Amino acid sequence: MGTGSKSNTLVVPQANQALEQLKFEVAQELGISIPQDGYYGFMATRDTGAIGGHITRRLVQIAEQSLAGQSQSRR
């Protein structure tokens, strides 16, 4: 993993913009400012971890709602 290559490629590349938007929304809700230049090296690990954790929770919630909607429409 130390080669510098990015291993977390998106299954749907068009989702990148939505994920970026979600990142900014979550950071704003948490009161964390994201660097405008896109460099996260000066941010505290605690802050970036909090943003990532909240994004994950939100994505799981969206997936659960989507699955619940699909199962109800099949009945």
N, C-alpha and C positions, 0 to 999 in steps of 0.2 A: 504493500500500500504506500510505501514511501516514495514511489516514483513520481508522484505529482499528478497522476492521471485521475480523472474524476470517475468514480465507480457507481455513482448513483444516477444513472441515466433514466430519464422519464420514459414511461411506456407510451404516453401520449405527449409528444413534444409541445403541442398547442396548450397544454396545461401549465406551461412555465409562467405565462403572464398571470394566470389566476393564482398560482402559488406565490408569486411575488406580491400581488395585491393582498393576499391573505397574511403574508409576513408583515406588511406595513400596518394592516388593520390590527393584528394582534399586538404588535409593538406599541401602537398608539394606545390601545386599551390598557396595556401594562405600564404606560408612562415612560417607555424606553425610546430614545431617539436613535434611529438608524442612520449611520453615516451616509451623506449624500454621494460620496465618491465610491461607495460600494465596498470599501475595505473595512473588514470587521476585526482586524488585528488589534485594534486599540479598545475594543469592547470587552467588558468583563465576561468571563465564561459563564457566570451565573445568569447574566442577562440573555446571552445567546441561547443558553439552555432553556431558560424560561420561555423564550419565544418559540423554540422548537417543540417544547413539551405542549404548549397551548395549541400550536398548529396541529400536532398529532392528535390531541383530544378532539379538536374541531373536525378534522378529517374523518376520524372514527365515527363521530356523531353524524356527520353527513352521510357516511356509508350506511350506518344503521338505519337512518331515516329512509334512505333510498331502498334498502332491502325490505324494510317494513312496508313501504308503499307497493313494492312489487308483489309481495306475498298477499297483500290484501286485494290487489287487482286480479289475482289468479283465482280467487274464490268465487 
